[in-house]
Amino acid sequence: MSSVEIRKVETKKDLKRFIDFHYDLYKGNEYDAPTLFSDDMNTLSKDKNAAFDFCEAEYYLAYKGGKIVGRVAAIINHHANEKWGVKSVRFGWIDFIDDFEVSTALIKAVEDYGKSKGMTQVVGPLGFTDMDPEGMLTWGFDQLGTMPTIYNYPYYPEHMEKMDGFVVDNRYVEYKMYVPDTIPEKYTKIAQMIEQRYNLHVKKLTKKDIFEGGYGQKVFDLINDTYKDLYGYSELTPRQIDQYINMYLKDLDLNLVTLVEDWNADRKLVGLGITIPSLARAMQKCHRGRLLPFGWWYVLRAIKYHKTEGVDLLLMGVLPEYRAKGANALLFADLIPRYQAYGFKWGETQVEMESNEGVQSQWGALNPIHHKSRKCYKKVIG
């Protein structure tokens, strides 16, 4: 008989325990970049996250000896399942101590939930949508994490690969690049050429553009277009877009956001680069993911005063038909001088599919260093 007890999250107090378990498990870890407690509360609360318009989920805590020893979210994204013709239950927000009995009990809870809903496979780690962290870290455990991605201990993938029936369903890579002293000549030459030949131009945003000029909507429409064929992607709905405009665009340093427009096509938005100062070290100083009492100061120093060495390339995208024209050169020709002015030393991509060579090729002139790998796993359950 198992000594692990699985309890479903039923109350707000349970949900707080669910979120807090990560801070407890990774306390003092020098590589984990914790999320804000309030962000996780908003994402996981069924009355706040617009993804629940087409998703359903349950959360589970594992107890052993009266103590919380693991957690997992079981998520069904009906839009993604319909789009890809599958019946998948996703597992996300998974954390556990190094105890195989605990990890298998958590995954079994997800399987049982999926079967009860008519699902035929388990996949993960994935969130509700691509705006949530995805992919289990399998290499690069000695590299600083980023807020938009998952950090996990090396034993996590060891557990997954010991479990019966699981296979690798997708592989991801991440790259680190050092900010050059000068803009690579390749970017400056291509940027000048495509402005003249294709009439493509950089657009810098203002708050008025975002909230009154319709650019907030345009940005996420472009994300839907550029990401639509990626693994497990489901298009963002209008209500999600409204939510993400307020979540992502409201407080951005717009110097670090660059768009590309096609002036031959009525200033059609064709490329974007949304980048933010790395908050990893600042978040490590926020007690249990809270901004109070002193966490806000470290976050403010990173965001407003750029007291951080890195920049996260949060959302980067160019429409496929414009990639061959070199539209990404315009993005970097504009952003690199801004990184230099802010004193950033390095930049980091977010997760990219290992098979997506088109996206990876855009970093070539920056001498990218592959420093992290991830996997998503799948198991047939029916």
Disulfide bonds with the S-S distance in Angstrom:
none
